[in-house]
Amino acid sequence: MEILNNLETKIKKIFGEGQKKNIPWIFLMGCIGIILIFLSDIFPKENNIRKEAEIPLEYENYDYEKELEKRLEEEISKIKGAGKTSVMLTADSSKEYSYAENSSKEKDEKQEVKENEIVIIEGKNGEEPLVIKTKEAKIRGVLVICEGGDNAMLREKIIEAVCALLDIPSNKVSIAKMA
């Protein structure tokens, strides 16, 4: 009980009739505190800033496409009659990552709260999320230009090979004769 009386005395001392001059200072300190909280969200911490040496995600997808084009060119040019070959492909989406998560459930009297938190590990570039699954970009279409592109039998073989390798329908593959 004595603690409550002391607390009441201190509150009256701060906000009492004679202490009206303290109110602007208390208000000012509260405003400064709120501003500092907002500023901490605006300016990210140093370890959350993407390092310049890292490869941006759009280049990862580009590299994947170029490597796949090169491999397809090599394999298609080995088909009898194809000759010199050039391949171009387009991707429908970028590479997708699935991250490991820690889940927790909290239940109180009125509701159940679920929280998911991504697992962070120490990687070669500092802290990074733990990737459990990577899904490569989905191929939208393929253009094959080759010297034997006017031969109907060869075109059918190339379309069959590309469809089997990339798991895409034949209407997504176009074959043309090289000029």
C-alpha positions as CSV (number, residue, x, y, z in Angstrom):
1,M,0.0,0.0,0.0
2,E,2.9,2.3,0.8
3,I,4.2,1.8,-2.8
4,L,0.9,2.9,-4.3
5,N,0.9,6.0,-2.1
6,N,4.5,6.9,-3.1
7,L,3.6,6.4,-6.8
8,E,0.5,8.6,-6.4
9,T,2.6,11.3,-4.7
10,K,5.1,11.2,-7.6
11,I,2.4,11.4,-10.2
12,K,0.8,14.4,-8.4
13,K,4.2,16.0,-8.2
14,I,4.8,15.7,-12.0
15,F,1.2,16.5,-13.1
16,G,0.1,18.7,-10.2
17,E,-1.4,22.2,-10.4
18,G,2.0,23.9,-9.8
19,Q,3.8,21.6,-12.2
20,K,2.2,22.7,-15.5
21,K,5.6,23.7,-16.8
22,N,6.6,20.0,-17.0
23,I,3.8,19.0,-19.4
24,P,5.5,20.5,-22.5
25,W,8.8,18.7,-21.7
26,I,7.0,15.4,-21.2
27,F,5.1,15.9,-24.5
28,L,8.3,16.8,-26.3
29,M,10.2,13.7,-24.9
30,G,7.3,11.5,-26.0
31,C,7.4,12.9,-29.5
32,I,11.1,12.4,-29.8
33,G,10.7,8.8,-28.7
34,I,8.0,8.2,-31.4
35,I,10.2,9.8,-34.0
36,L,13.2,7.6,-33.1
37,I,11.0,4.5,-33.3
38,F,9.9,5.5,-36.9
39,L,13.5,6.3,-37.9
40,S,14.7,2.9,-36.8
41,D,12.3,1.3,-39.3
42,I,13.3,3.7,-42.1
43,F,17.1,3.2,-41.9
44,P,17.9,-0.5,-42.3
45,K,20.6,-2.2,-40.3
46,E,23.9,-2.7,-42.1
47,N,23.6,-6.5,-42.3
48,N,20.2,-6.3,-44.0
49,I,21.6,-4.2,-47.0
50,R,22.2,-6.3,-50.1
51,K,26.0,-6.4,-50.8
52,E,27.0,-5.1,-54.2
53,A,29.1,-8.2,-54.9
54,E,26.0,-10.4,-54.8
55,I,24.4,-11.4,-58.1
56,P,20.9,-9.9,-58.5
57,L,18.1,-12.5,-59.0
58,E,17.2,-11.3,-62.5
59,Y,20.7,-12.3,-63.6
60,E,20.4,-15.7,-62.1
61,N,17.4,-16.4,-64.3
62,Y,19.2,-15.0,-67.4
63,D,22.3,-17.2,-66.8
64,Y,20.0,-20.2,-66.4
65,E,18.4,-19.5,-69.8
66,K,21.7,-18.9,-71.6
67,E,23.2,-22.1,-70.2
68,L,20.1,-24.1,-71.3
69,E,20.2,-22.5,-74.8
70,K,23.9,-23.4,-75.2
71,R,23.2,-27.0,-74.1
72,L,20.2,-27.3,-76.5
73,E,22.3,-25.9,-79.4
74,E,25.0,-28.5,-78.8
75,E,22.5,-31.4,-78.6
76,I,20.3,-30.4,-81.5
77,S,23.3,-29.8,-83.8
78,K,24.3,-33.5,-83.2
79,I,21.0,-34.6,-84.9
80,K,21.8,-35.8,-88.4
81,G,20.9,-33.1,-90.9
82,A,20.5,-30.3,-88.4
83,G,23.8,-28.6,-89.1
84,K,24.7,-25.3,-87.5
85,T,22.1,-24.5,-84.9
86,S,20.9,-21.5,-82.9
87,V,18.4,-21.7,-80.0
88,M,16.5,-19.0,-78.2
89,L,14.2,-19.7,-75.3
90,T,12.0,-17.5,-73.0
91,A,11.1,-18.1,-69.4
92,D,7.6,-17.4,-68.0
93,S,8.7,-16.8,-64.4
94,S,11.9,-16.4,-62.4
95,K,13.5,-18.9,-60.1
96,E,11.5,-19.6,-57.0
97,Y,12.8,-20.4,-53.5
98,S,11.1,-22.1,-50.6
99,Y,12.6,-21.3,-47.2
100,A,12.6,-23.3,-43.9
101,E,10.3,-21.8,-41.3
102,N,9.8,-22.2,-37.6
103,S,6.1,-22.3,-36.7
104,S,4.6,-21.6,-33.4
105,K,1.0,-21.5,-32.1
106,E,-0.3,-19.5,-29.2
107,K,-3.8,-19.9,-27.9
108,D,-5.5,-17.5,-25.5
109,E,-9.1,-17.4,-24.4
110,K,-10.5,-15.8,-27.5
111,Q,-8.3,-16.7,-30.4
112,E,-5.4,-18.8,-31.7
113,V,-2.4,-17.0,-33.1
114,K,0.0,-18.7,-35.5
115,E,3.5,-17.3,-36.2
116,N,5.9,-18.4,-38.9
117,E,9.6,-17.2,-38.8
118,I,12.1,-17.9,-41.6
119,V,15.2,-19.8,-40.4
120,I,18.4,-17.7,-40.8
121,I,21.8,-19.3,-41.1
122,E,25.4,-18.0,-41.3
123,G,26.3,-18.2,-45.0
124,K,29.2,-17.2,-47.2
125,N,27.8,-13.6,-47.6
126,G,26.7,-13.3,-43.9
127,E,23.3,-14.2,-42.6
128,E,20.9,-15.7,-45.2
129,P,17.7,-17.7,-45.2
130,L,17.8,-21.5,-45.2
131,V,16.6,-22.6,-48.7
132,I,15.0,-26.0,-48.6
133,K,13.7,-26.1,-52.2
134,T,14.5,-24.3,-55.5
135,K,12.2,-24.3,-58.5
136,E,13.7,-23.3,-61.8
137,A,12.0,-20.8,-64.1
138,K,9.2,-22.3,-66.3
139,I,10.1,-22.3,-70.0
140,R,7.4,-20.4,-72.0
141,G,8.7,-21.1,-75.6
142,V,11.6,-22.2,-77.7
143,L,12.8,-21.1,-81.1
144,V,15.3,-23.4,-83.0
145,I,17.0,-22.1,-86.1
146,C,19.1,-24.6,-88.0
147,E,20.4,-25.3,-91.5
148,G,18.2,-28.3,-92.0
149,G,15.1,-26.5,-90.7
150,D,13.1,-26.9,-93.9
151,N,13.1,-30.8,-93.7
152,A,9.8,-31.9,-92.2
153,M,11.2,-35.2,-90.7
154,L,14.1,-33.3,-89.1
155,R,11.7,-30.7,-87.7
156,E,9.6,-33.4,-86.1
157,K,12.7,-35.0,-84.5
158,I,13.9,-31.6,-83.1
159,I,10.4,-30.8,-81.7
160,E,10.2,-34.2,-80.1
161,A,13.7,-33.8,-78.6
162,V,13.0,-30.3,-77.2
163,C,9.6,-31.3,-75.8
164,A,11.2,-34.3,-74.0
165,L,14.1,-32.3,-72.6
166,L,12.1,-29.3,-71.4
167,D,8.8,-31.0,-70.6
168,I,6.8,-28.5,-72.7
169,P,4.0,-29.0,-75.3
170,S,4.9,-29.1,-79.0
171,N,3.0,-25.9,-79.7
172,K,5.6,-24.0,-77.6
173,V,8.4,-25.0,-80.0
174,S,9.1,-23.3,-83.4
175,I,11.7,-24.6,-85.9
176,A,13.0,-22.4,-88.8
177,K,15.6,-22.8,-91.5
178,M,18.8,-20.8,-91.0
179,A,19.4,-18.2,-93.7
